[in-house]
């Protein structure tokens, strides 16, 4: 869909600022500006044009050419695979499926090369994709290899009968041992790229997350997160709402971080489902990634 942002600060270059707030690469922003698909206050702009607080930035939806989605030999970690499903340990920094600004190098390109059969329910742009992870969230994602498996898995996600556990490294020391956050999450009215907390269902959708403290450090906490609903950026928004955003989360936390790392410290650690054909209860885990282990080691040393 088309996207609209309201500038929250002044910037000397439109292409730089729009790239930051939209998540689109700078080169793609330049292409869209030159094409006339990015407007500021309903007017065409130049890439070096200044952006001012309050400017309305419009980005036209880009239709992805299906012929661009071709298999790519990108190494991926396949935890489990049978005739119906494949379970992938997605690395941080990998986009799940193609979209404007990300036409190559996605998980879809990788699984199209590595896995013979994929469900076709989501078309050629998102074959096999039942659910998503943010680009900078690592860990388990399950892939459907046929339409029956896709429908069965999608039903489990919709009915909340599968269990999804994440691990998050967060800013500050959380005093509670375990706690529940429930409210409504919807698109931010100031920045359409971000999500925000609301108090009623008119502005957002109900969101529920259980949290359990795993380990305390001097100025950070390792937290286990069980999501009872599946809203966009749910864990990140909930943690930020109580003043404990994920470490290195530039969107919902601090713009700069002392760990010299880009991307939130959030990992999809465990997924429990019923197998779509056998009904067997299956639990998959993905080890904590190296980038999180490195920071945990530093935190443990004080």
C-alpha positions in Angstrom: 0.0 0.0 0.0 1.0 3.6 -0.3 2.9 5.0 2.7 2.6 8.4 4.3 5.1 9.8 6.9 5.2 13.1 8.7 8.7 14.5 9.2 9.7 14.7 12.8 12.9 16.6 12.3 14.7 18.8 9.7 17.1 17.2 7.3 19.4 18.7 4.6 18.8 15.8 2.2 15.5 14.2 1.3 17.0 10.9 0.1 18.9 10.4 3.4 16.0 11.2 5.7 13.4 9.2 3.7 15.7 6.2 3.6 16.0 6.3 7.4 12.2 6.6 8.2 11.0 4.2 5.5 13.6 1.5 5.7 14.1 1.7 1.9 17.7 1.8 0.8 19.1 5.2 -0.1 19.7 4.2 -3.8 16.1 3.0 -4.0 14.9 6.3 -2.5 16.9 8.2 -5.2 15.3 6.0 -7.9 11.8 6.6 -6.6 12.4 10.3 -6.2 13.6 10.6 -9.8 10.6 8.5 -10.9 8.2 10.8 -9.1 6.9 8.1 -6.8 8.0 10.0 -3.7 6.3 13.3 -3.1 6.7 15.9 -0.3 3.6 18.0 0.5 2.2 16.5 -2.7 5.0 17.9 -4.9 7.9 16.3 -6.7 11.3 16.8 -5.2 15.0 16.5 -5.7 17.2 14.0 -3.8 19.1 16.9 -2.2 16.0 18.8 -1.3 15.7 19.9 2.4 13.1 18.2 4.6 11.4 20.3 7.3 9.5 19.3 10.4 5.8 18.7 9.6 6.4 17.9 5.9 4.1 15.1 4.5 6.1 12.5 2.7 4.2 10.2 0.3 5.7 7.0 -1.0 3.8 5.3 -3.8 3.4 1.5 -3.5 5.8 -0.3 -5.8 4.4 -3.3 -7.7 6.9 -6.1 -7.6 7.6 -7.8 -10.9 7.2 -11.5 -10.3 9.8 -12.3 -12.9 12.4 -10.8 -10.6 11.9 -13.5 -8.0 14.4 -16.2 -8.9 16.3 -18.7 -6.7 19.6 -17.6 -5.3 22.3 -19.8 -3.8 22.3 -18.2 -0.4 23.4 -20.4 2.5 20.7 -21.0 5.1 20.4 -23.0 8.3 17.7 -25.6 7.8 17.0 -27.0 11.3 14.4 -29.6 10.2 12.7 -30.7 7.0 10.2 -33.3 5.8 7.7 -33.6 3.0 5.4 -30.9 4.5 7.5 -28.4 6.4 10.9 -26.9 6.7 12.2 -25.0 9.8 14.8 -22.3 9.2 17.1 -20.5 11.6 17.0 -17.0 9.9 20.0 -14.8 10.4 19.7 -11.3 11.6 19.7 -8.8 8.7 17.8 -11.0 6.2 14.5 -9.9 4.9 11.9 -12.7 4.7 10.3 -11.9 1.3 10.8 -9.5 -1.6 9.3 -6.1 -1.4 10.2 -2.6 -2.7 13.8 -1.9 -1.9 14.5 -5.6 -1.3 14.4 -7.3 -4.6 17.2 -9.8 -4.0 18.9 -11.6 -1.1 15.7 -12.5 0.8 14.8 -15.7 2.6 12.4 -16.5 -0.2 15.2 -16.3 -2.8 17.3 -18.7 -0.6 14.5 -21.3 0.1 13.6 -21.3 -3.6 17.1 -22.5 -4.3 17.5 -24.9 -1.3 14.0 -26.5 -1.1 12.4 -28.4 -3.9 8.7 -27.8 -3.1 7.0 -24.8 -1.6 3.3 -24.0 -1.1 1.8 -21.6 -3.6 -0.9 -20.0 -1.5 0.9 -16.6 -1.2 1.9 -16.6 -4.9 5.3 -16.4 -6.5 6.5 -13.5 -4.3 6.0 -15.3 -1.0 6.1 -19.1 -1.7 5.9 -21.2 1.5 5.8 -18.2 3.8 3.3 -18.8 6.7 4.5 -16.1 9.1 7.3 -13.4 9.2 10.1 -12.1 11.3 11.5 -8.6 11.2 14.6 -8.1 9.1 16.8 -7.7 12.2 15.1 -10.4 14.3 16.9 -13.7 14.1 15.7 -17.2 14.7 13.0 -19.8 13.9 10.6 -19.4 11.0 8.6 -22.3 9.6 8.1 -22.9 5.9 5.2 -24.8 4.2 6.1 -27.1 1.4 2.5 -27.7 0.1 -0.8 -25.9 0.3 -2.4 -28.4 2.8 0.5 -27.8 5.2 0.3 -24.0 4.7 -3.4 -24.0 5.5 -3.0 -26.1 8.6 -0.1 -24.0 9.9 -1.9 -20.7 9.1 -4.9 -21.9 11.2 -2.6 -22.7 14.2 -1.1 -19.2 14.0 -4.6 -17.6 13.6 -6.1 -19.7 16.5 -3.0 -19.1 18.7 -2.5 -22.8 19.3 1.1 -22.7 18.4 3.6 -21.5 21.0 6.2 -18.8 20.1 9.0 -18.0 22.5 11.6 -15.2 21.9 14.7 -14.1 23.8 15.4 -10.4 24.2 18.3 -8.5 25.6 16.8 -5.2 26.9 18.0 -1.9 28.3 18.1 -1.6 32.1 17.3 -3.9 35.0 13.7 -5.3 35.1 12.7 -5.8 38.7 9.7 -8.1 38.1 10.4 -11.9 37.8 7.5 -12.3 35.3 4.8 -10.0 34.0 2.1 -9.6 31.4 1.6 -6.7 29.0 -1.8 -6.3 27.3 -3.0 -3.4 25.3 -3.7 -2.4 21.7 -1.1 -1.9 19.0 -1.6 0.0 15.8 0.3 2.1 13.2 1.9 5.2 14.7 0.0 8.3 13.6 3.3 10.2 13.5 5.4 7.6 11.6 3.6 5.0 9.6 6.7 2.7 9.6 6.4 2.3 13.4 3.8 0.8 15.6 2.4 2.4 18.8 0.5 1.6 21.9 -3.2 2.6 22.1 -5.9 2.2 24.8 -8.8 1.1 22.6 -9.6 -1.2 19.7 -10.5 1.8 17.4 -6.8 2.6 17.0 -5.2 -0.8 17.3 -5.5 -4.5 17.6 -5.4 -6.4 20.9 -1.8 -7.5 21.8 -0.7 -9.8 24.7 2.8 -10.8 25.7 4.1 -12.8 28.7 7.6 -11.9 29.9 9.9 -13.8 32.2 13.3 -12.6 33.4 16.1 -15.1 32.6 19.2 -13.2 33.8 20.1 -9.8 35.3 23.2 -7.8 34.4 24.5 -4.5 35.6 22.5 -2.4 33.2 20.6 -4.9 31.1 18.3 -7.9 31.3 17.8 -11.1 29.4 14.1 -11.8 29.0 12.0 -14.7 27.7 9.0 -13.4 25.7 5.9 -15.5 24.9 3.6 -13.8 22.4 -0.1 -14.7 22.8 -1.0 -12.6 19.7 1.0 -11.8 16.6 1.1 -8.1 16.0 3.7 -6.3 14.0 6.8 -5.4 16.2 4.8 -6.6 19.2 7.6 -7.5 21.5 9.7 -4.5 20.6 6.8 -2.1 21.2 5.7 -3.7 24.5 9.3 -3.6 25.9 9.8 0.0 24.8 6.5 0.9 26.4 7.8 0.0 29.9 11.1 1.8 29.4 13.1 -1.4 28.6 13.6 -1.5 24.7 15.7 -4.1 23.1 19.4 -3.4 23.0 20.5 -1.9 19.7 16.9 -1.2 18.6 17.2 2.2 16.8 13.5 2.4 16.0 12.0 1.9 19.5 15.1 2.4 21.7 18.1 4.7 21.5 19.4 6.0 18.2 22.9 5.1 19.2 24.2 2.2 21.3 27.4 1.4 23.1 27.6 -2.1 21.6 28.5 -0.9 18.1 25.9 -3.3 16.6 23.0 -2.6 14.2 19.7 -4.4 14.8 17.7 -5.2 17.9 18.8 -8.0 20.2 15.7 -10.2 19.6 15.8 -13.9 18.7 12.9 -16.3 17.8 14.2 -19.0 20.1 11.5 -21.7 20.2 8.4 -22.7 18.2 5.9 -25.5 19.1 3.4 -26.6 16.5 1.3 -29.6 15.7 2.6 -31.3 12.5 0.1 -30.4 9.7 -0.1 -34.1 8.6 0.6 -36.3 11.6 -0.7 -34.0 14.3 2.4 -34.8 16.3 3.4 -32.0 18.7 6.8 -30.7 17.7 9.1 -28.2 19.3 12.0 -26.6 17.5 14.7 -24.4 19.0 17.4 -22.2 17.5 20.6 -21.5 19.5 21.2 -17.9 20.6 23.1 -16.3 17.7 26.7 -15.3 17.9 26.0 -11.5 18.0 23.8 -11.9 21.1 26.2 -14.3 22.7 29.0 -11.8 22.3 27.0 -9.1 24.1 25.9 -11.5 26.8 29.5 -12.4 27.5 30.4 -8.7 27.8 27.4 -8.1 30.1 28.4 -11.1 32.3 31.9 -9.7 32.7 30.4 -6.4 33.8 
